[in-house]
Amino acid sequence: MIIRVKAKTLSSLTVGGNTSIGSVDVSFNELGIPGSSIKGAMRTAISKAIEEGEVKDYTSCGEIEPSKMKDCDVCRVFGYPNHEGIVNVHGVKITPQAVLTRVAIDDKTLKAMEKSLFKQEVIKPNIEFEFIVEVKDNASCKEIKLVLLSLFYLRLWRLGRGGMIDLKVEEFPKGCDFSELESLKRWLWE
C-alpha cells in the first residue's frame, strides 16, 4: 500500500554532506532527499516519542547502531540487521534554491568559533514537495498506525541537518480506524 505525503519546509533544509567542489562547503545531496534519510528521520522521531512516553502500546529499543538493535516494534516496522521491515520510503528529486553563509558553533561554549564561516546549499522555507511511503500489504493495522505516528512525530523532529518540516497525508490506508490521527490530514504549522 502507498501513503502519499506532502511536505513543506519550515526552515532552511539541507540533506547532504561535504564536497570537494569549491563553491560550497556543505552541498545538498545531488539525488535530492534520499528515501533512507526520510525513513531514518521517521524512525528516530517515533523512537523518541515512545521513549518519552508520548506514544503508548509500542516498544522501541532506541538504538541506531545496527549491532545493538533488538527485536522491538520500531525495528520490526523499520527494519534491523537480517530483517528488512515493512516500510520503504521513496525519496524526492529536489534541488537547492539558495546558498547560506553560516558560522560554526562550539558545542561546549555555545559560542561562534573564530574563522569558521562555511557555505551551505539549502532548500528555502515554505517549499512544498511530495514523497511516498510504501508499506507491505500484509502489515497489520497496529503496524500501519506506527508508520502514521512516525510521520506525525516527524513534524516535531528534524530532517537532514536540523531542518524542520511540516507534512500531511492526503489519504489514509483503507481497512483500519485511524480517526485519532485525523490531524495528519492537514498542516500542523499554519
SERO-4910 file (N, C-alpha, C, O; in steps of 0.05 Angstrom, whole numbers):
BEGIN
 pado doro    nc1    nc2    nc3   cac1   cac2   cac3    cc1    cc2    cc3    oc1    oc2    oc3
  Met    A     17    -24      0      0      0      0     18     25      0     40     25     10
  Ile    A      7     45    -11     22     70    -15      9     92      2    -15     96      3
  Ile    A     26    107     16     18    131     31     32    154     19     57    156     20
  Arg    A     17    172      7     28    196     -6     29    218     15     10    224     28
  Val    A     53    230     17     57    251     38     66    277     25     85    277      9
  Lys    A     52    298     31     61    325     23     76    337     46     68    335     69
  Ala    A     99    349     39    116    361     59    122    390     52    121    397     28
  Lys    A    127    406     72    133    434     68    156    441     87    155    435    111
  Thr    A    176    454     77    199    463     94    190    486    112    176    505    103
  Leu    A    197    484    137    191    506    156    216    522    161    214    546    170
  Ser    A    239    511    156    264    524    159    281    518    135    273    502    118
  Ser    A    305    529    134    323    521    112    330    492    116    334    483    139
  Leu    A    330    477     95    334    448     96    358    440     80    361    447     56
  Thr    A    376    425     93    399    414     79    400    384     85    398    375    108
  Val    A    402    368     64    406    340     66    430    334     48    428    335     24
  Gly    A    453    328     60    476    323     44    501    321     61    500    312     84
  Gly    A    523    328     49    548    325     63    569    344     52    562    365     40
  Asn    A    594    337     55    616    354     46    622    349     17    615    328      6
  Thr    A    634    368      4    641    365    -24    670    375    -28    680    391    -13
  Ser    A    681    366    -49    708    376    -56    706    400    -76    726    412    -82
  Ile    A    682    406    -85    678    428   -103    679    454    -87    668    455    -65
  Gly    A    694    474    -96    700    497    -80    677    517    -75    681    535    -59
  Ser    A    655    515    -89    634    536    -86    619    535    -59    611    556    -49
  Val    A    615    511    -48    602    509    -22    616    488     -5    629    470    -16
  Asp    A    614    491     21    626    472     39    608    448     45    617    425     47
  Val    A    582    454     48    562    433     53    542    433     29    525    451     27
  Ser    A    545    414     12    528    413    -12    503    397     -6    502    380     11
  Phe    A    482    404    -21    457    388    -19    462    362    -33    477    361    -52
  Asn    A    450    341    -24    453    314    -36    445    316    -65    422    326    -71
  Glu    A    462    308    -84    456    311   -112    432    294   -121    421    299   -143
  Leu    A    424    275   -105    400    259   -111    374    272   -100    352    262   -106
  Gly    A    376    294    -86    353    306    -73    352    297    -44    371    299    -30
  Ile    A    329    288    -36    326    277     -9    322    247    -12    301    238    -20
  Pro    A    342    232     -4    340    202     -6    318    192     12    314    202     34
  Gly    A    305    171      3    285    158     19    296    148     45    282    148     66
  Ser    A    321    139     46    333    129     70    336    152     91    334    146    115
  Ser    A    340    176     82    342    199    101    315    204    114    313    209    138
  Ile    A    294    203     97    267    207    108    259    185    127    249    189    149
  Lys    A    264    160    118    258    136    135    273    137    161    261    132    182
  Gly    A    298    145    161    314    147    185    303    168    204    302    164    228
  Ala    A    294    191    193    283    212    210    256    203    221    250    209    244
  Met    A    240    188    206    215    177    216    220    158    239    207    160    260
  Arg    A    239    141    236    246    121    256    255    135    282    246    128    304
  Thr    A    273    155    279    283    169    303    261    184    317    259    184    341
  Ala    A    243    197    301    221    213    313    203    195    329    195    202    352
  Ile    A    195    172    319    177    155    334    191    142    357    178    138    378
  Ser    A    216    135    354    231    123    377    233    143    400    229    135    423
  Lys    A    238    168    394    239    188    415    212    192    428    210    195    453
  Ala    A    190    192    412    163    195    423    156    172    442    144    176    463
  Ile    A    164    148    434    159    124    452    176    127    477    166    122    499
  Glu    A    201    133    474    220    136    496    210    156    517    213    153    541
  Glu    A    199    178    507    190    200    524    161    196    534    150    213    548
  Gly    A    149    173    528    122    166    538     99    180    523     76    178    532
  Glu    A    105    192    501     84    205    485     67    184    470     43    189    465
  Val    A     78    162    464     64    141    449     65    115    466     86    106    474
  Lys    A     41    105    472     39     80    488     34     56    470     28     60    446
  Asp    A     35     33    480     29      8    466     48      0    445     43    -19    430
  Tyr    A     71     13    443     92      5    424    119      4    439    122     18    459
  Thr    A    137    -12    429    164    -13    441    185     -3    421    182     -5    397
  Ser    A    206      8    433    229     17    417    254     11    433    256     18    457
  Cys    A    274     -1    420    299     -6    434    316     20    435    334     22    451
  Gly    A    308     40    419    322     66    419    349     66    407    364     86    409
  Glu    A    357     44    394    384     41    383    386     50    354    367     46    339
  Ile    A    408     62    347    414     68    319    437     52    309    441     49    284
  Glu    A    453     41    327    475     24    319    464     -4    313    453    -17    331
  Pro    A    466    -13    288    454    -39    280    461    -62    298    444    -79    303
  Ser    A    486    -64    307    493    -87    324    480    -87    351    479   -107    365
  Lys    A    469    -64    360    455    -62    386    425    -64    384    411    -65    405
  Met    A    414    -63    360    385    -64    356    374    -91    366    386   -112    363
  Lys    A    350    -89    379    337   -112    389    310   -114    376    301    -96    362
  Asp    A    297   -137    380    271   -141    368    250   -124    384    244   -129    407
  Cys    A    241   -103    371    221    -85    383    202    -77    361    207    -83    337
  Asp    A    180    -63    367    160    -55    347    173    -37    326    168    -41    302
  Val    A    189    -18    334    201      1    315    220    -14    296    219     -9    272
  Cys    A    236    -33    307    254    -48    290    239    -66    271    247    -70    248
  Arg    A    218    -78    280    202    -96    263    190    -80    240    188    -91    217
  Val    A    181    -56    245    169    -39    224    190    -27    205    187    -28    181
  Phe    A    211    -15    216    231     -1    200    255    -18    192    270    -10    174
  Gly    A    258    -41    205    280    -59    197    303    -58    216    307    -38    231
  Tyr    A    318    -79    216    343    -82    231    359   -104    218    349   -117    200
  Pro    A    384   -109    226    400   -129    212    386   -156    209    374   -167    228
  Asn    A    386   -166    185    373   -192    178    343   -191    179    329   -211    179
  His    A    331   -167    179    302   -163    179    297   -137    164    303   -115    174
  Glu    A    284   -138    141    281   -114    125    259    -95    133    259    -72    124
  Gly    A    241   -104    150    219    -86    158    197    -85    138    198   -100    118
  Ile    A    177    -69    143    154    -68    125    151    -41    111    132    -37     96
  Val    A    170    -23    115    168      4    104    190      9     85    213      2     89
  Asn    A    183     22     63    203     33     44    194     61     37    171     66     31
  Val    A    213     79     38    207    107     32    221    115      6    245    111      3
  His    A    206    126    -12    217    135    -38    224    165    -36    207    181    -29
  Gly    A    249    171    -41    258    198    -38    247    217    -60    230    209    -76
  Val    A    257    241    -59    246    261    -77    269    276    -90    289    283    -77
  Lys    A    266    281   -116    287    296   -130    280    326   -126    260    335   -136
  Ile    A    297    339   -112    293    368   -107    320    381   -106    340    369    -97
  Thr    A    322    405   -116    348    418   -117    347    443    -99    327    455    -95
  Pro    A    371    450    -88    372    473    -70    366    499    -85    371    501   -109
  Gln    A    355    518    -70    349    544    -82    366    566    -72    365    589    -82
  Ala    A    383    561    -52    399    583    -41    425    572    -29    427    548    -23
  Val    A    444    590    -25    468    584    -11    469    603     13    468    628      9
  Leu    A    472    592     37    474    609     61    502    608     71    516    588     69
  Thr    A    511    630     83    536    631     97    530    629    127    514    644    137
  Arg    A    543    609    139    538    604    167    564    604    183    586    604    171
  Val    A    561    604    209    585    603    226    582    578    244    561    572    254
  Ala    A    604    564    248    604    540    265    603    549    294    614    569    302
  Ile    A    589    533    310    585    539    338    600    517    354    598    493    348
  Asp    A    615    526    374    629    508    392    609    495    410    594    509    425
  Asp    A    607    468    410    587    454    426    590    458    456    571    458    471
  Lys    A    615    462    465    620    465    494    612    493    504    600    496    525
  Thr    A    619    513    489    615    541    498    589    553    486    579    573    496
  Leu    A    579    541    465    556    551    450    561    579    439    542    595    436
  Lys    A    586    584    432    593    609    420    605    604    393    614    582    386
  Ala    A    604    625    376    615    623    349    644    618    350    659    630    367
  Met    A    654    600    333    682    594    332    695    614    312    684    621    292
  Glu    A    719    623    319    734    642    302    741    629    276    748    606    275
  Lys    A    740    645    254    748    637    228    734    611    219    746    593    208
  Ser    A    708    609    225    694    584    219    669    588    202    649    574    206
  Leu    A    669    608    184    647    611    166    647    588    145    668    579    137
  Phe    A    623    580    138    621    560    117    596    566    100    577    578    110
  Lys    A    595    556     76    572    560     58    558    533     56    570    512     54
  Gln    A    531    535     55    514    512     55    492    515     35    478    536     35
  Glu    A    487    495     18    465    495      0    439    487     15    440    467     30
  Val    A    417    501     10    393    496     25    368    498      7    369    511    -14
  Ile    A    347    485     16    320    490      5    308    511     24    310    508     48
  Lys    A    297    531     13    286    553     29    261    544     44    248    524     37
  Pro    A    253    559     64    228    554     78    204    557     59    205    572     40
  Asn    A    183    544     66    157    544     51    158    532     23    142    540      6
  Ile    A    176    514     19    176    499     -6    162    472     -2    169    458     17
  Glu    A    143    465    -19    129    440    -17    141    419    -35    150    425    -57
  Phe    A    141    394    -25    149    371    -41    133    347    -32    120    348    -11
  Glu    A    135    326    -47    119    302    -40    138    278    -40    156    276    -56
  Phe    A    132    259    -21    146    234    -21    126    211    -16    104    216     -8
  Ile    A    135    187    -21    118    164    -19    129    145      2    152    138      3
  Val    A    111    136     20    117    115     39    102     90     30     78     90     28
  Glu    A    117     69     25    106     44     16    106     25     40    127     20     52
  Val    A     83     13     46     80     -6     68     72    -32     56     54    -33     40
  Lys    A     85    -54     65     78    -80     55     48    -86     59     37    -79     80
  Asp    A     36   -100     40      7   -105     41     -1   -123     64    -24   -121     73
  Asn    A     17   -139     75     10   -156     97     13   -143    125     11   -156    145
  Ala    A     17   -117    125     21   -102    150     -5   -101    166    -27    -99    155
  Ser    A     -3   -104    192    -26   -102    210    -34    -73    214    -19    -55    208
  Cys    A    -59    -68    223    -68    -41    229    -50    -28    250    -44     -4    248
  Lys    A    -40    -43    269    -23    -32    290      4    -23    278     14     -2    285
  Glu    A     15    -38    259     40    -31    246     36     -6    228     53     12    228
  Ile    A     14     -5    214      8     18    197      5     43    214     14     65    207
  Lys    A     -8     40    237    -11     62    255     16     72    265     20     96    268
  Leu    A     34     54    270     61     63    278     75     79    257     89     98    262
  Val    A     71     71    232     82     87    209     70    115    209     84    134    206
  Leu    A     43    116    212     30    142    212     39    159    236     43    183    233
  Leu    A     42    146    259     52    161    282     80    172    277     86    193    286
  Ser    A     96    156    263    123    166    258    123    191    240    139    209    244
  Leu    A    104    192    222    100    216    206     91    240    223    100    262    220
  Phe    A     72    234    241     62    255    259     85    266    276     87    291    278
  Tyr    A    102    249    287    123    259    304    147    270    288    163    285    300
  Leu    A    149    264    263    169    276    246    165    306    244    183    322    241
  Arg    A    139    315    247    133    344    247    146    358    270    150    382    269
  Leu    A    152    343    291    164    355    316    193    349    318    206    356    338
  Trp    A    205    335    299    233    327    300    248    343    279    243    367    277
  Arg    A    266    331    265    282    345    244    288    327    221    286    302    224
  Leu    A    294    339    199    302    324    175    328    335    165    331    360    165
  Gly    A    347    318    157    372    328    147    389    340    169    390    330    192
  Arg    A    402    362    163    419    376    182    404    397    199    409    421    197
  Gly    A    384    387    214    370    405    232    346    419    220    335    437    232
  Gly    A    338    412    196    315    425    182    289    415    194    285    392    202
  Met    A    270    433    195    243    427    205    224    426    181    225    443    163
  Ile    A    206    406    181    186    405    160    158    400    173    156    391    195
  Asp    A    138    408    159    111    400    165    103    380    144    115    379    123
  Leu    A     83    364    150     73    346    130     44    339    134     33    343    156
  Lys    A     32    328    113      5    319    115      2    295     97     15    293     76
  Val    A    -17    277    105    -23    253     89    -50    258     76    -69    265     89
  Glu    A    -50    255     49    -74    261     34    -96    241     41   -119    249     44
  Glu    A    -90    215     42   -110    195     47    -98    172     63    -76    163     57
  Phe    A   -112    163     83   -103    141    100   -108    114     86   -127    112     70
  Pro    A    -92     94     92    -97     68     81   -125     58     90   -134     65    112
  Lys    A   -138     43     74   -165     33     80   -164      8     98   -144     -6     99
  Gly    A   -186      3    112   -189    -21    127   -182    -19    156   -186    -39    171
  Cys    A   -173      3    166   -166      7    194   -177     34    203   -182     52    187
  Asp    A   -181     36    229   -191     61    241   -167     78    250   -154     71    270
  Phe    A   -162    100    236   -141    118    243   -152    145    250   -138    166    248
  Ser    A   -177    146    260   -191    171    265   -176    189    285   -178    213    284
  Glu    A   -161    176    304   -147    192    324   -123    207    311   -111    225    324
  Leu    A   -116    201    286    -94    215    272   -104    233    250    -89    240    232
  Glu    A   -129    242    252   -141    259    231   -125    285    227   -125    297    206
  Ser    A   -111    294    248    -95    319    245    -73    315    225    -62    335    215
  Leu    A    -66    291    218    -46    286    197    -56    294    169    -40    295    150
  Lys    A    -81    299    166    -93    306    140    -91    336    135   -101    345    114
  Arg    A    -80    351    153    -77    380    149    -49    388    160    -37    375    176
  Trp    A    -41    411    151    -15    422    161    -18    427    191    -38    437    200
  Leu    A      3    421    205      3    428    234     12    456    239      1    469    256
  Trp    A     31    466    223     43    492    228     33    512    206     47    517    187
  Glu    A      8    522    210     -2    542    191     -7    568    205    -15    588    193
***
